[in-house]
Structure formats: C-alpha cells, structure tokens
Amino acid sequence: MATKENKAHQKFFELIKPNHDFNFVGRMNLFLGISTFLVILSIAMLPINHFWRGHALNTGIDFRGGTEVQVQFKNEQEPAKIRAAMAQGGFRDTEVVKVRNDQMPNLYFLRFGAVSPVSEQKVVLLESALRQRFGADAVRKVDFSDGGDKIYVHFAQAKQVEPEQIAEVFKSQSVQNNSIERFGRPEDNTYEVILVGLAVEVKSALDKNLGADAVEAIRSAESVGAKAGEELRDDGIKSLLFAIVCIMVYIAVRFDFRYGPGTIASLLHDAILVMGAFALLYKEFSLTTIAAILTVIGYSMNDTIVVFDRIRENASRLRDKKFDRIVNISINETLSRTILTSATVFFVTLAMNIWGTGVIRDFAFAMNVGVIVGTYSSIFVAAPILIWLNRRFFAPTGKEAARGNKKAPA
C-alpha cells in the first residue's frame, strides 16, 4: 500500500510540462481578429453560394426534399454520361458523386429532385391522353399525390373501361405500371394504377441510355417530400435555438454576468464556423450535421467551463494579481488537459472521417472542425470577452474579481 509520501510524489502524464507560461492574453486581440474574420467569411459564404451554386448550403434531401439513390455499375462510368442518361430518362439536374468503396468500386451516389415515379407534369399529360382516348366527359378526375406510387382514375358511371385499355394509354405516355385493378365500390367506377418503383425507373433510364445491363444493382433509394423536408429543416433550426437557450439558462445559474456572455459567444462562434466549413467546401448539410453541431456546442461549453472554473478558483486564491494575469495563469494550468481531451476526440473522429462513408463521414467532418474551433474559442474568444467585461464593469484587481464570485464559489 502506497504511503502518503509516495502519493505526494506520484506523477501524471502531461503533454505540456508544468510551470510553463505562454502569453495568451497578450495575443488575444490578434486571435479575436482572426475569429471575427472567419465568422464574417462563414456568413458571407451563404449569399455567395446562393448566387454561385444555387443554394446557400448543400442541403441534403432531409431539408431540400428529393431522392438519393446508390447505384452500382458493372463498369466505371463518367459522371457526365450518367447525368445525361438520367436527363434523357426524365430526371433532370441529377447530382452524381462517385463513392469510394473498395468492395464496390463502381458505386455512384445520385441525387435528384423527383420523389415519385412520375412528375405532376406527366400526370397532367396522362389525364389529357385518357380524356382523348375515352372522351372528355368519360374521365371525371385523376388523383395522384406527390411522393406516392399509385394513380387513381375515376370514370363516369356510364363508361365501361377495361384495364387493358388504360394500360395502353399509360404505355403510350411511357409510364410503367405493375397492375391496374378496380378500386372501391362498383358504382364509383374507379381504377387503381400501381406504378413501378422509382428505383426501377432509374435503372431503366440508365440501362436504356448507357447500354443494356449497365447497372449491376440499386443499393439504396431514399425519398423525402418537399413539405417534409421543410418541416425537418425548421425542426433542426428550432433544436439548435432551444439548445442555446437552455445553455444560456444554465450559464446564468452557474456563473455571474462576466462569465456568461463569453460562453454564449464561443458557442455561437463554434456553430457558425462549422456551418461555414460546410458552406465553403459545399459538403452536404443534413440532420446529421445538425446533430454534430449540437454535440460540438456541448463539447465547447464543457471545455469553456473547465477554463472558467479555474479562473474563478485562482481569482479567489491569487488576490494580489491583476485579473488579466489570473486569466493567463488559469489558461496555462488547464492547457494540457484541454489539448489531451481535444486530441482524443479529434483523432477518433478523424478516423471516422477517413474510413467512414456517407452520413458517418459528414458527422465526423463536422466534429473535426468543431473540436478545433471549440478548443480555440475557449481560449481566444470566451476569455477575452471575460477580460473585457471585467475591465468595463468591475475593478481590474484580483481581489475585487474574487469578490464578484461570491455568487458561485469555487
């Protein structure tokens, strides 16, 4: 069993040796200027992307609405030829990205705005063709909901129609279907047309324009309607705002006036810079990214509170020193802990970013950026604001700074 003397001499690993004294406070104006520039650049990228690329952020189908399909080809294809084949098949403005996957070397990611096998314009043409075939008064209406895979054709009660006749009209408009059957009560004279899946339409378009059997398999197909995308986007924004408000309430209880604004400013700084990184590189911004930003906010707040707790402790202990000096000492004392904690999270998420795929890689990228800016902001954003508020509203001595901490003693 270790004696008290042995315990007193136990040493723990520290990346940065004790008794160092880096002058962080003396360079804070420089780093605050860098942060201000990066925040302005991040915000400016939104209108720049809007006019240059068509969208402020490269929002995924979670927010924008549309369909994402992973297609594995038998041979390597040029993205331009894939886009052309999709356009000829009726899927315009398709985004094509080759996926790095050693097990599936010819895997491509396709994203387009359509969420149904047929568009609303195609349904209008179908209705016109049906009226031309059976008579204007014979077809009462054609029902179709965006995102669905069924079309309901309502005929007048006196009109007798066979499913084969309806199938001929659909074939003439190049609309494939699996079956056509009567629907509902006999007196309704309604037919239900079950369309082929969107994935089948995509495969058909690619095989038709790139060669028979060009597609080996459709690995996945996911669709989100435009209205659902708007709701998800709004819910994501609300979740961010709600998280920030909850953090503000916690900070108000945990710290006094001097400490709260710096913490909130660092959180906003981190969220904006992560968003700015996605805007600058035009990486896909989705619900996964929102989740990563929320994680970054929590991480940043935790890191800032560790530094601020040490500042409050030293403000009570080192009453003979100026507050600026107390802040610098506190940052140096927590520097090793801050770097080790940040490095642990960074390298784990870096591995996910390098070897991960899809949404895992997007999440990891957001975390990589967030860990860097979160560590940075705890030292060079939150601390300078704390010093400025102390100079502006409190006496600069360590003794009076400690007096202001009576609300939340160390």
C-alpha positions as CSV (number, residue, x, y, z in Angstrom):
1,M,0.0,0.0,0.0
2,A,1.4,3.4,-1.1
3,T,2.4,5.7,1.7
4,K,1.4,9.4,1.9
5,E,4.9,10.4,0.8
6,N,4.8,8.2,-2.2
7,K,1.4,9.5,-3.2
8,A,2.6,13.0,-2.9
9,H,5.4,12.3,-5.4
10,Q,3.2,10.4,-7.9
11,K,3.4,11.9,-11.4
12,F,0.8,12.0,-14.1
13,F,1.3,12.3,-17.8
14,E,1.1,15.9,-19.0
15,L,1.6,16.8,-22.7
16,I,2.8,20.2,-21.6
17,K,5.1,20.3,-18.6
18,P,4.2,22.3,-15.5
19,N,5.5,25.8,-14.9
20,H,5.1,27.0,-18.5
21,D,3.9,30.5,-19.1
22,F,2.6,31.2,-22.6
23,N,1.4,34.7,-23.1
24,F,-2.2,34.0,-24.3
25,V,-3.7,37.2,-23.1
26,G,-1.1,39.3,-24.9
27,R,-2.1,37.9,-28.3
28,M,-5.8,37.8,-27.7
29,N,-6.5,40.8,-30.0
30,L,-4.8,39.1,-32.9
31,F,-6.8,35.9,-32.4
32,L,-10.1,37.7,-31.8
33,G,-9.4,39.4,-35.2
34,I,-8.9,36.0,-36.8
35,S,-12.1,34.7,-35.3
36,T,-14.0,37.8,-36.5
37,F,-12.7,37.4,-40.0
38,L,-13.7,33.7,-40.1
39,V,-17.2,34.4,-38.7
40,I,-17.7,37.1,-41.4
41,L,-16.4,34.7,-44.1
42,S,-18.7,31.9,-42.9
43,I,-21.7,34.1,-43.0
44,A,-20.7,35.7,-46.4
45,M,-20.4,32.2,-48.0
46,L,-24.2,31.8,-47.7
47,P,-25.2,34.5,-50.2
48,I,-22.1,33.7,-52.3
49,N,-23.2,30.1,-52.6
50,H,-26.8,31.1,-53.3
51,F,-25.8,33.1,-56.3
52,W,-22.9,31.0,-57.4
53,R,-24.1,27.4,-56.8
54,G,-27.9,27.9,-56.5
55,H,-28.2,27.1,-52.7
56,A,-26.7,28.8,-49.7
57,L,-25.9,25.3,-48.2
58,N,-25.6,22.0,-50.0
59,T,-28.7,20.7,-48.1
60,G,-29.4,17.0,-48.3
61,I,-32.8,15.5,-49.0
62,D,-33.6,15.8,-45.3
63,F,-34.1,19.6,-45.9
64,R,-34.5,20.1,-49.6
65,G,-36.7,17.2,-50.5
66,G,-35.9,14.7,-53.3
67,T,-34.4,11.3,-53.8
68,E,-31.0,9.8,-53.1
69,V,-30.0,6.6,-54.9
70,Q,-26.9,4.5,-54.7
71,V,-26.2,2.7,-58.0
72,Q,-23.6,0.1,-58.6
73,F,-22.5,-0.2,-62.2
74,K,-20.8,-3.1,-63.8
75,N,-18.0,-0.9,-65.2
76,E,-16.7,2.6,-64.3
77,Q,-18.8,5.4,-65.7
78,E,-18.2,9.1,-66.3
79,P,-20.4,11.3,-64.1
80,A,-21.3,13.5,-67.1
81,K,-22.6,10.5,-69.1
82,I,-24.7,9.4,-66.0
83,R,-26.2,12.9,-65.7
84,A,-27.0,12.9,-69.4
85,A,-28.6,9.4,-69.2
86,M,-30.7,10.5,-66.2
87,A,-31.8,13.7,-68.0
88,Q,-33.0,11.7,-71.0
89,G,-34.9,9.5,-68.7
90,G,-36.7,12.5,-67.2
91,F,-34.6,13.0,-64.1
92,R,-33.1,16.5,-64.7
93,D,-30.4,18.3,-62.6
94,T,-29.1,15.0,-61.2
95,E,-26.1,15.3,-58.9
96,V,-23.6,12.4,-59.4
97,V,-20.8,11.5,-57.0
98,K,-18.5,8.5,-57.1
99,V,-18.4,6.7,-53.8
100,R,-15.0,5.5,-52.5
101,N,-15.6,1.8,-51.6
102,D,-13.1,-0.9,-52.2
103,Q,-15.7,-3.7,-52.0
104,M,-17.9,-1.9,-54.6
105,P,-15.6,0.0,-56.8
106,N,-18.2,1.3,-59.3
107,L,-20.6,2.7,-56.8
108,Y,-22.2,6.1,-57.5
109,F,-24.4,8.4,-55.5
110,L,-27.2,10.0,-57.4
111,R,-29.4,12.8,-56.1
112,F,-32.3,14.5,-57.9
113,G,-35.5,16.4,-57.1
114,A,-38.1,13.8,-58.1
115,V,-39.7,11.8,-55.3
116,S,-42.2,9.8,-57.4
117,P,-42.0,7.6,-60.5
118,V,-44.0,10.2,-62.4
119,S,-44.0,14.0,-62.1
120,E,-47.0,16.3,-61.8
121,Q,-46.5,17.4,-65.4
122,K,-46.6,13.8,-66.5
123,V,-49.8,13.2,-64.6
124,V,-51.4,16.2,-66.5
125,L,-50.3,14.6,-69.8
126,L,-51.7,11.3,-68.7
127,E,-55.1,12.8,-67.9
128,S,-55.1,14.6,-71.2
129,A,-54.4,11.3,-73.0
130,L,-57.1,9.5,-71.1
131,R,-59.7,12.1,-72.0
132,Q,-58.6,12.0,-75.6
133,R,-58.9,8.2,-75.6
134,F,-62.1,7.7,-73.7
135,G,-63.8,11.1,-74.1
136,A,-63.6,14.4,-72.2
137,D,-66.8,13.6,-70.2
138,A,-65.9,10.0,-69.5
139,V,-62.9,10.8,-67.2
140,R,-64.1,12.5,-64.1
141,K,-60.7,13.1,-62.5
142,V,-57.2,11.6,-62.0
143,D,-55.8,11.5,-58.4
144,F,-52.1,11.4,-57.6
145,S,-50.2,12.6,-54.6
146,D,-46.5,13.7,-54.9
147,G,-44.3,11.0,-53.4
148,G,-46.9,8.3,-54.0
149,D,-46.7,5.3,-56.3
150,K,-50.4,5.0,-57.1
151,I,-52.7,6.8,-59.6
152,Y,-56.5,6.6,-59.3
153,V,-58.5,7.1,-62.4
154,H,-62.2,8.0,-61.9
155,F,-64.6,7.4,-64.8
156,A,-68.2,8.3,-65.3
157,Q,-70.7,5.7,-64.1
158,A,-71.9,5.0,-67.6
159,K,-68.5,4.5,-69.1
160,Q,-67.3,0.9,-69.3
161,V,-63.5,0.6,-69.5
162,E,-61.2,-2.4,-69.4
163,P,-57.8,-2.4,-67.5
164,E,-56.0,-3.3,-70.8
165,Q,-57.3,-0.1,-72.4
166,I,-56.0,2.0,-69.5
167,A,-52.6,0.2,-69.7
168,E,-52.3,1.1,-73.4
169,V,-52.7,4.8,-72.6
170,F,-50.1,4.6,-69.8
171,K,-47.7,2.8,-72.2
172,S,-48.2,5.5,-74.8
173,Q,-47.0,8.1,-72.3
174,S,-44.0,5.9,-71.2
175,V,-45.4,5.4,-67.7
176,Q,-44.7,1.9,-66.4
177,N,-47.0,0.1,-64.0
178,N,-47.2,-3.1,-62.2
179,S,-51.0,-3.6,-62.1
180,I,-54.3,-1.9,-62.9
181,E,-57.4,-3.0,-60.9
182,R,-60.8,-1.8,-59.9
183,F,-60.8,0.2,-56.6
184,G,-63.6,0.9,-54.2
185,R,-67.3,0.4,-54.8
186,P,-68.5,-0.8,-58.3
187,E,-70.7,2.3,-58.7
188,D,-67.6,4.6,-58.2
189,N,-66.1,3.1,-61.5
190,T,-62.5,3.8,-60.2
191,Y,-59.3,2.1,-61.2
192,E,-56.1,1.9,-59.1
193,V,-52.9,2.0,-61.1
194,I,-49.8,0.8,-59.1
195,L,-46.7,2.3,-60.6
196,V,-43.3,0.7,-60.7
197,G,-40.9,1.9,-58.0
198,L,-38.7,4.9,-58.5
199,A,-35.6,2.7,-58.3
200,V,-36.9,0.7,-61.3
201,E,-37.4,3.8,-63.3
202,V,-33.8,5.0,-62.6
203,K,-32.4,1.6,-63.5
204,S,-34.5,1.6,-66.7
205,A,-33.3,5.1,-67.7
206,L,-29.6,4.2,-67.1
207,D,-29.8,0.9,-68.9
208,K,-31.6,2.5,-71.8
209,N,-29.0,5.2,-72.3
210,L,-25.8,3.6,-71.1
211,G,-26.3,0.1,-72.5
212,A,-28.3,-2.9,-71.5
213,D,-27.4,-4.2,-68.1
214,A,-25.1,-1.3,-67.4
215,V,-26.5,-1.2,-63.8
216,E,-25.5,-4.1,-61.6
217,A,-27.7,-3.2,-58.7
218,I,-29.6,-0.4,-57.0
219,R,-28.1,-0.5,-53.5
220,S,-30.5,2.0,-51.8
221,A,-33.2,4.6,-52.7
222,E,-34.5,7.1,-50.2
223,S,-37.0,9.9,-50.8
224,V,-38.3,12.8,-48.8
225,G,-41.1,15.1,-49.9
226,A,-40.5,18.9,-50.2
227,K,-43.0,19.6,-47.3
228,A,-41.5,17.0,-45.1
229,G,-38.0,18.5,-45.9
230,E,-39.2,22.0,-44.8
231,E,-40.5,20.6,-41.6
232,L,-37.3,18.8,-40.8
233,R,-35.3,21.9,-41.6
234,D,-37.4,24.0,-39.3
235,D,-37.2,21.4,-36.6
236,G,-33.4,21.3,-36.9
237,I,-33.2,25.1,-36.5
238,K,-35.5,25.0,-33.5
239,S,-33.4,22.3,-31.9
240,L,-30.3,24.5,-32.2
241,L,-32.1,27.6,-30.8
242,F,-33.6,25.6,-28.0
243,A,-30.2,24.1,-27.1
244,I,-28.6,27.6,-27.0
245,V,-31.4,29.0,-24.8
246,C,-31.1,26.1,-22.3
247,I,-27.3,26.6,-22.2
248,M,-27.9,30.3,-21.5
249,V,-30.2,29.5,-18.6
250,Y,-27.5,27.1,-17.2
251,I,-24.8,29.7,-17.6
252,A,-26.9,32.3,-15.8
253,V,-27.3,30.0,-12.8
254,R,-23.7,28.6,-12.9
255,F,-21.8,31.9,-13.4
256,D,-22.2,35.6,-12.9
257,F,-22.6,38.3,-15.5
258,R,-18.9,38.4,-16.5
259,Y,-18.7,34.7,-17.4
260,G,-22.0,34.1,-19.2
261,P,-21.6,36.3,-22.4
262,G,-18.2,34.8,-23.2
263,T,-19.5,31.3,-23.1
264,I,-22.5,32.1,-25.3
265,A,-20.3,34.0,-27.8
266,S,-18.0,31.0,-28.0
267,L,-20.9,28.6,-28.7
268,L,-22.2,30.8,-31.5
269,H,-18.7,31.2,-32.8
270,D,-18.3,27.4,-33.0
271,A,-21.7,26.8,-34.6
272,I,-21.1,29.5,-37.2
273,L,-17.7,28.2,-38.1
274,V,-18.8,24.6,-38.5
275,M,-21.6,25.8,-40.8
276,G,-19.1,28.0,-42.6
277,A,-16.8,25.0,-43.3
278,F,-19.7,23.1,-44.9
279,A,-20.6,26.2,-46.9
280,L,-17.0,26.8,-48.0
281,L,-16.4,23.2,-49.1
282,Y,-20.1,22.8,-50.2
283,K,-20.4,19.5,-48.3
284,E,-23.8,18.0,-47.7
285,F,-25.6,19.7,-44.8
286,S,-28.2,17.4,-43.3
287,L,-29.9,16.4,-40.0
288,T,-26.7,14.5,-39.2
289,T,-24.8,17.8,-39.4
290,I,-27.3,19.4,-37.0
291,A,-26.6,16.6,-34.6
292,A,-22.9,17.2,-34.9
293,I,-23.3,20.9,-34.3
294,L,-25.3,20.2,-31.2
295,T,-22.5,17.8,-30.0
296,V,-19.9,20.5,-30.7
297,I,-21.9,23.1,-28.7
298,G,-22.0,20.8,-25.7
299,Y,-18.3,19.9,-26.0
300,S,-17.3,23.6,-26.4
301,M,-19.4,24.6,-23.3
302,N,-17.8,21.9,-21.2
303,D,-14.3,23.0,-22.3
304,T,-15.0,26.7,-21.6
305,I,-16.5,25.9,-18.2
306,V,-13.3,24.0,-17.2
307,V,-11.2,27.1,-18.0
308,F,-13.7,29.4,-16.3
309,D,-13.8,27.3,-13.1
310,R,-10.0,27.5,-12.9
311,I,-10.2,31.3,-13.4
312,R,-12.7,31.6,-10.6
313,E,-10.6,29.4,-8.3
314,N,-7.5,31.4,-9.0
315,A,-9.3,34.7,-8.6
316,S,-10.1,33.8,-5.0
317,R,-6.6,32.4,-4.4
318,L,-4.3,34.9,-6.2
319,R,-5.8,38.1,-4.9
320,D,-2.6,40.1,-5.2
321,K,-2.5,39.7,-9.0
322,K,-4.3,41.5,-11.8
323,F,-7.3,39.8,-13.4
324,D,-5.6,39.6,-16.8
325,R,-2.7,37.8,-15.2
326,I,-5.0,35.4,-13.4
327,V,-6.7,34.5,-16.7
328,N,-3.4,33.8,-18.3
329,I,-2.2,31.6,-15.4
330,S,-5.5,29.7,-15.5
331,I,-5.4,29.0,-19.2
332,N,-1.8,27.7,-18.9
333,E,-2.8,25.5,-16.0
334,T,-5.7,23.9,-17.9
335,L,-3.8,23.8,-21.3
336,S,-2.5,20.3,-21.0
337,R,-5.9,18.9,-20.0
338,T,-7.6,20.9,-22.8
339,I,-5.2,19.6,-25.5
340,L,-5.3,16.0,-24.4
341,T,-9.1,15.9,-24.2
342,S,-9.4,17.6,-27.6
343,A,-6.9,15.4,-29.2
344,T,-8.6,12.3,-28.0
345,V,-11.9,13.3,-29.6
346,F,-10.2,14.7,-32.7
347,F,-8.3,11.6,-33.6
348,V,-11.3,9.3,-33.1
349,T,-13.5,11.4,-35.3
350,L,-10.6,11.8,-37.8
351,A,-10.5,8.0,-38.2
352,M,-14.3,8.1,-38.8
353,N,-13.8,10.8,-41.4
354,I,-11.1,8.9,-43.2
355,W,-12.5,5.4,-43.2
356,G,-16.2,6.2,-42.8
357,T,-18.8,6.6,-45.5
358,G,-22.0,8.5,-46.1
359,V,-23.5,10.3,-43.1
360,I,-20.8,8.9,-40.8
361,R,-18.2,10.9,-42.7
362,D,-20.2,14.1,-42.7
363,F,-20.8,13.8,-38.9
364,A,-17.0,13.1,-38.3
365,F,-16.0,16.1,-40.5
366,A,-18.3,18.4,-38.5
367,M,-16.8,17.1,-35.3
368,N,-13.2,17.5,-36.6
369,V,-13.9,21.2,-37.3
370,G,-15.9,21.6,-34.1
371,V,-13.2,20.2,-31.8
372,I,-10.6,22.6,-33.3
373,V,-12.8,25.7,-33.2
374,G,-14.3,24.7,-29.8
375,T,-10.8,24.4,-28.2
376,Y,-9.8,27.6,-29.9
377,S,-12.8,29.6,-28.8
378,S,-12.5,28.6,-25.1
379,I,-9.1,30.3,-25.0
380,F,-9.3,33.1,-27.6
381,V,-13.0,34.0,-27.7
382,A,-14.5,33.3,-24.3
383,A,-11.5,34.5,-22.2
384,P,-11.1,37.9,-24.0
385,I,-14.8,38.7,-23.6
386,L,-14.4,37.8,-19.9
387,I,-11.4,40.2,-19.5
388,W,-13.2,43.0,-21.4
389,L,-16.3,42.7,-19.2
390,N,-14.2,42.7,-16.0
391,R,-12.4,45.8,-17.2
392,R,-15.6,47.5,-18.2
393,F,-17.8,46.7,-15.2
394,F,-15.5,45.6,-12.4
395,A,-12.3,46.8,-10.9
396,P,-9.3,45.1,-12.5
397,T,-7.7,43.7,-9.3
398,G,-7.8,40.1,-8.4
399,K,-9.3,40.9,-5.0
400,E,-12.4,42.6,-6.4
401,A,-12.7,39.9,-9.1
402,A,-12.8,37.3,-6.4
403,R,-15.5,39.4,-4.6
404,G,-17.7,39.1,-7.7
405,N,-17.5,35.3,-7.5
406,K,-19.4,35.1,-4.1
407,K,-22.5,34.0,-6.1
408,A,-20.8,30.8,-7.2
409,P,-17.7,30.0,-5.1
410,A,-15.1,27.6,-6.4
